[in-house]
Amino acid sequence: MLIDKIINFENNFAEIQSKVIEKPYGKIFYDKDNPLSYDSNHAFIYEDSDYDFAIKDIVDFYKSIAITPRVYTFTRNESTVGQFLESKGFTKSLDEICFFVQKNKKRIDIPQTLQFQRLNHIDETINELLTSDKEQGEWGYKSLLKSIDNRNFYLFGGYAAEELVCIASLYSKNDISRVNDVFTKKDKRGKGYGSQLINFVTDFNEKTLNTISYLYAHNPNAIKIYNKAGYEEITAIVRGCYWLE
């Protein structure tokens, strides 16, 4: 089922930007060069695992590289892993708004003023774009540096008068793809660039990949754009983040 595919995709998504340690109980993702990226530095644990062993192993590993121990959960209901982590002193954060699937591909009604192209390397223009917003900044740039060489990763840039003003990525695997890294330069927002960008990504996916496209979102303004492009919220998946101070 689609829900199970997305959960599996999310459990393994960090593989494009992190080193991976396979464990009997799940996986550990890490990037010592990008400690601020939670997506690059977390573990996941199978629901039927030995939780005590898994948690001790995860905590010991992340402490050995001076990174906060963190576990992500993606489940249909409240995670038993998450409940156990809480009992062991982990702080919990659950996302109220989470995943959206493009069930009906639509073009947003907006004139196209940008030029788009696939970006095959990461340069200073991308760093300048991301650091225009402190919330994204250094960690987002470093994540892209690790992802760009993956053959199933597609990074796109939108240009206004030869200036890079927005980016978005697609990571595809089999018949499913995740839209990520959707970002508009801070002083260029409110001009419709995000809508044009999503139109381009939708067209690329339909003509080149032909996959089921989904994304993670929590910003209300961004969600309005995604809804216009045919993305509908999935209420069946709960995303949890647990960390130990």
SERO-4910 file (N, C-alpha, C, O; in steps of 0.05 Angstrom, whole numbers):
BEGIN
 pado doro    nc1    nc2    nc3   cac1   cac2   cac3    cc1    cc2    cc3    oc1    oc2    oc3
  Met    A     17    -24      0      0      0      0     17     25      0     40     24      8
  Leu    A      6     47     -9     21     72    -11     31     81     15     54     91     17
  Ile    A     16     79     36     24     88     63     49     73     72     68     85     82
  Asp    A     49     47     67     72     31     75     97     38     58    119     38     69
  Lys    A     93     44     33    115     52     16    127     78     26    152     81     26
  Ile    A    111     97     34    121    123     43    135    120     70    157    132     74
  Ile    A    125    103     87    138     98    113    166     86    108    186     94    120
  Asn    A    167     67     90    193     54     83    212     74     71    236     75     77
  Phe    A    201     91     53    217    112     40    229    131     61    253    138     60
  Glu    A    213    140     79    222    158    100    242    145    118    262    158    126
  Asn    A    239    120    125    258    106    142    286    105    130    306    103    144
  Asn    A    287    107    103    312    104     89    321    129     75    342    130     62
  Phe    A    305    151     77    311    175     62    339    187     67    351    197     49
  Ala    A    348    185     91    374    197     99    397    184     85    420    195     87
  Glu    A    394    162     71    416    148     58    429    165     36    452    161     30
  Ile    A    414    185     26    426    201      4    445    223     15    460    234      0
  Gln    A    444    229     41    460    251     52    476    243     76    489    260     89
  Ser    A    476    217     83    490    209    107    505    183    103    500    168     83
  Lys    A    523    176    121    534    149    122    514    132    137    499    142    154
  Val    A    513    106    131    493     89    142    506     65    155    524     52    144
  Ile    A    497     59    180    506     35    193    481     17    196    462     24    210
  Glu    A    483     -7    183    461    -26    185    462    -40    212    484    -49    221
  Lys    A    440    -42    226    438    -56    251    416    -77    251    397    -74    235
  Pro    A    417    -97    268    395   -116    269    368   -103    276    347   -113    269
  Tyr    A    370    -81    291    345    -68    300    336    -45    283    315    -33    287
  Gly    A    352    -38    262    346    -15    245    370     -3    231    387    -18    222
  Lys    A    372     23    231    395     36    218    403     61    234    387     74    247
  Ile    A    429     68    232    439     93    243    450    109    220    466    100    204
  Phe    A    441    134    218    450    153    198    467    174    212    460    183    233
  Tyr    A    489    182    199    505    202    212    523    217    191    531    206    171
  Asp    A    528    242    197    547    258    182    561    277    201    549    298    209
  Lys    A    585    270    209    600    286    229    606    314    218    611    333    234
  Asp    A    606    318    192    611    344    180    587    362    180    589    386    174
  Asn    A    564    351    187    539    366    186    522    361    211    500    351    209
  Pro    A    533    367    235    520    360    260    494    374    265    477    365    281
  Leu    A    489    397    251    464    412    255    441    400    240    418    408    245
  Ser    A    446    382    222    424    370    206    413    345    221    426    325    223
  Tyr    A    389    348    231    376    326    245    370    303    225    373    279    232
  Asp    A    362    310    200    356    290    180    381    273    173    379    251    164
  Ser    A    405    285    177    430    271    171    440    255    194    457    237    191
  Asn    A    429    260    218    440    248    243    417    237    260    408    251    279
  His    A    407    214    253    386    201    269    386    171    263    398    162    244
  Ala    A    371    157    280    368    128    276    339    122    273    322    138    280
  Phe    A    333     98    262    306     87    265    308     59    275    327     44    270
  Ile    A    287     51    289    286     25    302    260     10    293    239     21    294
  Tyr    A    264    -15    285    240    -31    278    223    -35    303    233    -38    326
  Glu    A    197    -36    299    178    -38    321    181    -65    336    174    -66    360
  Asp    A    191    -86    323    193   -112    336    222   -118    346    229   -141    348
  Ser    A    237    -97    352    265   -100    360    268   -102    391    249    -98    406
  Asp    A    293   -108    399    300   -106    427    306    -77    433    328    -67    427
  Tyr    A    287    -63    444    290    -34    448    313    -26    466    327     -7    461
  Asp    A    316    -41    488    337    -34    507    364    -35    494    380    -17    497
  Phe    A    369    -56    479    395    -59    465    399    -37    444    420    -25    442
  Ala    A    377    -32    429    379    -12    407    385     16    418    402     30    408
  Ile    A    371     24    439    374     50    450    402     54    462    414     75    458
  Lys    A    412     35    476    439     37    488    459     39    465    478     55    467
  Asp    A    456     23    445    475     24    422    474     51    408    495     62    401
  Ile    A    450     61    403    447     87    390    459    110    406    473    127    396
  Val    A    452    110    432    462    132    450    493    131    451    506    152    449
  Asp    A    504    107    454    533    104    456    546    114    430    567    127    431
  Phe    A    534    107    407    547    115    382    547    146    379    568    158    373
  Tyr    A    524    158    382    522    187    377    539    203    398    551    223    391
  Lys    A    540    193    422    556    207    442    586    204    435    602    222    441
  Ser    A    593    182    422    621    178    414    630    198    393    654    202    389
  Ile    A    611    209    378    618    229    357    608    257    364    607    274    347
  Ala    A    600    260    389    591    286    400    567    298    385    566    322    380
  Ile    A    548    281    379    523    289    366    500    279    384    501    257    394
  Thr    A    479    296    386    456    289    402    443    263    393    436    262    369
  Pro    A    439    243    410    425    219    402    396    226    394    381    240    408
  Arg    A    388    217    370    361    224    359    350    200    344    364    186    330
  Val    A    324    196    347    310    174    334    285    185    320    270    200    332
  Tyr    A    281    177    295    256    184    281    238    160    280    247    137    279
  Thr    A    212    165    282    192    144    278    172    153    257    164    176    256
  Phe    A    164    134    240    143    139    220    124    115    223    130     93    215
  Thr    A    100    120    233     81     99    238     52    107    231     47    131    227
  Arg    A     35     88    230      6     93    226     -7    104    251    -26    120    249
  Asn    A      2     95    273     -9    103    299     14    111    317     37    112    308
  Glu    A      8    117    342     30    124    361     49    101    362     42     77    366
  Ser    A     75    108    360     96     88    359    102     75    386    105     89    406
  Thr    A    104     48    386    113     35    411    142     41    416    151     42    439
  Val    A    157     45    395    186     54    398    186     81    412    201     85    431
  Gly    A    169     99    403    168    126    415    160    125    444    172    139    460
  Gln    A    141    109    451    133    106    479    155     96    496    159    106    518
  Phe    A    171     78    486    193     67    501    215     88    504    227     91    525
  Leu    A    220    103    483    240    124    484    233    145    505    250    154    520
  Glu    A    207    152    506    198    171    527    203    160    555    212    175    573
  Ser    A    199    135    558    203    123    585    232    123    593    239    120    616
  Lys    A    250    126    573    279    126    578    290    155    579    314    159    579
  Gly    A    272    175    580    281    202    583    285    218    558    295    240    559
  Phe    A    277    207    535    278    222    510    256    243    508    234    238    517
  Thr    A    263    266    497    243    287    492    229    280    466    241    271    447
  Lys    A    203    285    465    186    279    442    176    303    427    169    323    439
  Ser    A    176    301    401    163    321    384    147    307    362    159    291    347
  Leu    A    121    311    361    105    299    340     94    320    322     86    342    331
  Asp    A     95    315    295     86    334    276     56    332    272     45    310    267
  Glu    A     42    354    274     13    355    270      7    354    240    -12    341    231
  Ile    A     22    369    224     19    370    195     43    357    183     66    364    191
  Cys    A     40    339    165     63    323    157     65    319    127     76    335    113
  Phe    A     54    297    118     59    288     90     35    293     72     12    292     80
  Phe    A     42    299     47     22    305     26     29    290      1     52    289     -7
  Val    A      9    277    -11     13    261    -36     -1    276    -58    -23    286    -55
  Gln    A     13    277    -81      1    290   -105    -18    270   -119    -10    256   -137
  Lys    A    -43    269   -109    -62    250   -120    -73    258   -147    -79    241   -163
  Asn    A    -75    284   -152    -84    294   -178    -64    316   -187    -63    338   -176
  Lys    A    -49    309   -207    -29    328   -216    -42    352   -230    -57    349   -249
  Lys    A    -37    375   -219    -49    400   -230    -28    421   -234     -8    422   -220
  Arg    A    -32    438   -254    -15    461   -258    -28    485   -244    -51    491   -248
  Ile    A    -12    499   -228    -22    523   -215    -24    545   -236     -6    549   -252
  Asp    A    -46    559   -235    -51    580   -255    -34    605   -249    -43    622   -234
  Ile    A    -11    606   -261      7    629   -256     26    631   -280     35    611   -290
  Pro    A     31    656   -290     50    659   -313     78    649   -305     86    652   -283
  Gln    A     91    637   -325    119    628   -320    138    650   -328    141    657   -351
  Thr    A    152    661   -308    171    682   -313    200    672   -308    219    686   -315
  Leu    A    203    649   -295    229    639   -289    239    619   -310    224    607   -324
  Gln    A    265    617   -311    278    596   -327    288    574   -308    300    580   -287
  Phe    A    283    549   -315    291    527   -297    312    509   -310    312    506   -335
  Gln    A    329    498   -294    348    479   -303    356    460   -281    354    466   -257
  Arg    A    365    436   -289    376    418   -269    404    426   -261    420    433   -278
  Leu    A    409    425   -235    435    433   -224    451    408   -218    442    391   -202
  Asn    A    474    405   -230    490    381   -227    513    384   -207    528    364   -202
  His    A    517    408   -197    538    411   -177    529    434   -158    512    451   -165
  Ile    A    541    434   -134    534    454   -114    555    475   -114    579    470   -110
  Asp    A    547    501   -117    566    522   -118    558    544    -98    539    541    -83
  Glu    A    572    566    -99    568    588    -79    540    601    -83    530    612    -64
  Thr    A    529    600   -107    503    613   -111    481    599    -95    463    611    -85
  Ile    A    484    572    -92    465    557    -76    469    563    -47    450    566    -31
  Asn    A    494    565    -38    500    572    -10    489    599     -4    477    603     18
  Glu    A    492    618    -22    481    646    -18    451    646    -15    440    660      1
  Leu    A    438    629    -32    409    628    -31    399    616     -4    381    627      8
  Leu    A    412    594      4    403    581     29    409    598     54    393    599     72
  Thr    A    432    611     54    439    626     78    424    653     80    428    668     99
  Ser    A    407    658     60    390    682     62    370    679     84    358    699     93
  Asp    A    365    654     93    347    648    115    362    632    136    371    610    130
  Lys    A    365    643    160    381    629    181    370    602    188    385    585    197
  Glu    A    343    597    184    332    571    191    343    549    172    343    526    180
  Gln    A    351    556    149    361    536    130    392    535    131    403    515    139
  Gly    A    404    557    123    433    561    127    451    539    121    448    524    101
  Glu    A    471    535    138    494    518    133    486    488    130    495    474    112
  Trp    A    468    479    147    462    450    147    448    442    121    453    420    111
  Gly    A    431    459    109    418    453     84    438    451     61    435    434     44
  Tyr    A    457    469     61    478    469     40    494    444     42    500    431     21
  Lys    A    502    436     66    519    412     69    503    386     62    515    367     51
  Ser    A    477    386     67    461    363     59    460    360     29    462    338     19
  Leu    A    458    382     15    457    381    -14    484    372    -25    485    357    -45
  Leu    A    506    380    -13    532    371    -21    535    341    -21    548    329    -39
  Lys    A    522    328     -2    524    299      0    504    285    -19    509    263    -27
  Ser    A    482    299    -26    461    286    -42    466    288    -72    456    271    -87
  Ile    A    480    308    -80    480    315   -109    491    294   -127    483    292   -150
  Asp    A    508    276   -117    521    256   -134    504    230   -136    511    212   -151
  Asn    A    482    229   -121    464    206   -123    449    206   -150    436    226   -156
  Arg    A    450    185   -165    438    185   -192    408    187   -191    396    194   -212
  Asn    A    395    182   -169    366    184   -167    357    211   -154    334    214   -147
  Phe    A    377    229   -150    371    255   -138    372    276   -160    391    278   -175
  Tyr    A    351    293   -161    349    314   -181    345    340   -167    326    344   -152
  Leu    A    364    359   -172    362    386   -160    357    406   -183    370    406   -203
  Phe    A    336    423   -179    328    442   -199    331    470   -188    326    475   -164
  Gly    A    339    489   -206    341    517   -198    324    534   -216    322    529   -240
  Gly    A    311    555   -204    296    574   -219    311    600   -220    320    610   -200
  Tyr    A    313    612   -244    328    636   -248    311    659   -258    295    656   -276
  Ala    A    315    682   -246    303    707   -254    325    726   -262    341    734   -246
  Ala    A    326    733   -288    347    750   -298    375    739   -290    392    754   -281
  Glu    A    378    714   -294    403    699   -289    411    697   -260    433    688   -253
  Glu    A    393    705   -242    398    702   -213    383    678   -203    359    675   -208
  Leu    A    397    660   -188    384    637   -176    366    647   -153    376    658   -134
  Val    A    340    642   -156    321    652   -136    306    630   -121    294    636   -100
  Cys    A    307    606   -131    293    584   -117    304    557   -125    316    554   -147
  Ile    A    301    537   -108    309    510   -115    288    490   -104    272    496    -87
  Ala    A    290    466   -115    274    443   -105    287    418   -115    302    418   -135
  Ser    A    283    396   -100    295    371   -108    274    349   -109    253    351    -97
  Leu    A    281    328   -124    265    303   -125    284    280   -120    306    279   -132
  Tyr    A    277    262   -103    292    238    -99    273    215   -105    253    212    -91
  Ser    A    280    199   -125    262    178   -134    273    150   -128    298    146   -128
  Lys    A    255    132   -123    263    104   -118    239     87   -126    218     88   -114
  Asn    A    244     70   -147    223     53   -157    200     70   -168    204     86   -186
  Asp    A    176     68   -157    153     83   -168    144    106   -150    122    115   -152
  Ile    A    162    115   -133    155    136   -115    177    157   -113    201    150   -117
  Ser    A    170    182   -109    191    203   -107    182    223    -85    159    227    -80
  Arg    A    202    235    -73    198    255    -51    208    282    -61    231    285    -68
  Val    A    190    302    -60    198    329    -65    210    341    -40    199    338    -18
  Asn    A    233    354    -42    247    364    -19    263    389    -26    264    397    -49
  Asp    A    274    402     -6    292    425    -10    278    448    -25    291    463    -39
  Val    A    251    450    -22    237    472    -35    243    498    -20    236    501      3
  Phe    A    256    516    -34    266    540    -20    268    563    -39    278    561    -61
  Thr    A    257    586    -31    259    611    -46    276    631    -30    273    633     -6
  Lys    A    294    645    -44    311    665    -31    293    684    -15    272    693    -25
  Lys    A    302    691      9    285    705     27    275    731     16    251    738     20
  Asp    A    291    746      2    282    772     -8    267    770    -35    260    791    -47
  Lys    A    262    746    -44    248    741    -69    221    728    -65    208    720    -84
  Arg    A    213    725    -40    188    711    -34    164    730    -40    166    754    -40
  Gly    A    141    717    -44    116    732    -50    113    740    -79     96    757    -86
  Lys    A    130    729    -97    129    736   -125    118    713   -143    118    715   -167
  Gly    A    109    692   -130     99    669   -145    120    650   -154    113    632   -170
  Tyr    A    144    653   -145    165    635   -154    161    606   -145    167    587   -159
  Gly    A    151    603   -120    147    577   -109    126    561   -126    129    537   -131
  Ser    A    105    575   -135     85    562   -151     96    553   -178     90    531   -188
  Gln    A    112    571   -190    125    563   -216    143    539   -212    145    522   -230
  Leu    A    157    539   -190    176    517   -184    161    491   -182    170    471   -193
  Ile    A    139    490   -167    123    466   -164    111    457   -191    110    433   -196
  Asn    A    103    476   -207     93    469   -234    115    454   -250    110    434   -263
  Phe    A    140    465   -248    162    453   -263    168    424   -252    171    406   -268
  Val    A    168    421   -226    174    395   -214    152    375   -222    158    352   -228
  Thr    A    127    384   -222    105    367   -230    108    358   -259    104    334   -265
  Asp    A    115    376   -276    118    369   -305    142    350   -308    139    331   -324
  Phe    A    164    355   -294    187    337   -297    180    309   -287    187    289   -301
  Asn    A    166    307   -265    159    281   -254    141    266   -274    144    242   -278
  Glu    A    122    281   -285    102    268   -303    115    259   -329    109    237   -338
  Lys    A    133    275   -340    145    269   -366    169    251   -364    175    236   -383
  Thr    A    184    252   -342    210    238   -340    209    214   -321    218    193   -329
  Leu    A    198    218   -297    199    197   -277    173    181   -276    173    156   -273
  Asn    A    151    195   -278    124    183   -276    121    167   -250    113    144   -250
  Thr    A    127    180   -228    125    168   -202    103    180   -186     92    201   -193
  Ile    A     95    167   -164     77    179   -144     94    198   -128    114    190   -116
  Ser    A     86    223   -127    102    244   -114     89    252    -87     65    255    -85
  Tyr    A    107    254    -67     97    263    -41    118    282    -29    140    284    -39
  Leu    A    110    296     -8    128    315      5    120    318     34     99    311     43
  Tyr    A    139    330     49    135    337     77    131    367     79    147    382     67
  Ala    A    112    376     94    107    405     96     94    412    123     79    396    134
  His    A    100    436    133     87    446    157     81    476    155     66    486    171
  Asn    A     93    489    135     88    518    132     61    522    118     57    513     96
  Pro    A     43    537    131     16    541    119     16    553     91      0    545     74
  Asn    A     34    572     87     35    585     60     44    565     39     33    565     17
  Ala    A     63    549     46     73    529     27     51    508     22     48    499     -1
  Ile    A     37    500     42     16    480     39     -6    489     20    -17    473      5
  Lys    A    -12    515     21    -32    526      2    -24    522    -27    -40    515    -44
  Ile    A      3    526    -32     13    522    -59     11    492    -66      3    486    -89
  Tyr    A     19    475    -48     19    446    -54    -10    437    -59    -14    420    -77
  Asn    A    -29    447    -44    -57    439    -48    -66    447    -76    -80    432    -89
  Lys    A    -57    470    -86    -65    479   -113    -53    461   -134    -64    458   -156
  Ala    A    -31    448   -128    -18    430   -147    -28    401   -144    -18    383   -158
  Gly    A    -48    397   -128    -61    371   -125    -50    353   -103    -56    330   -102
  Tyr    A    -35    365    -85    -25    350    -62    -46    349    -40    -57    370    -33
  Glu    A    -51    325    -29    -70    322     -8    -57    310     16    -40    293     14
  Glu    A    -65    320     40    -53    311     65    -59    281     70    -81    271     66
  Ile    A    -38    268     80    -41    240     90    -43    241    120    -24    248    134
  Thr    A    -66    234    130    -69    235    159    -62    209    173    -62    207    197
  Ala    A    -55    188    156    -50    162    167    -21    158    178    -16    138    192
  Ile    A     -3    177    172     25    174    181     31    194    203     26    218    200
  Val    A     42    184    224     52    201    246     82    202    246     95    181    247
  Arg    A     93    226    244    123    229    245    131    238    272    122    258    282
  Gly    A    148    222    285    158    229    311    188    234    311    203    220    297
  Cys    A    197    252    328    226    257    331    231    257    361    218    271    377
  Tyr    A    251    240    369    257    237    398    287    241    401    303    231    385
  Trp    A    295    256    421    323    261    426    330    261    456    312    266    472
  Leu    A    355    256    461    364    255    489    384    277    493    406    278    481
  Glu    A    377    295    512    395    318    517    421    308    531    438    325    538
***
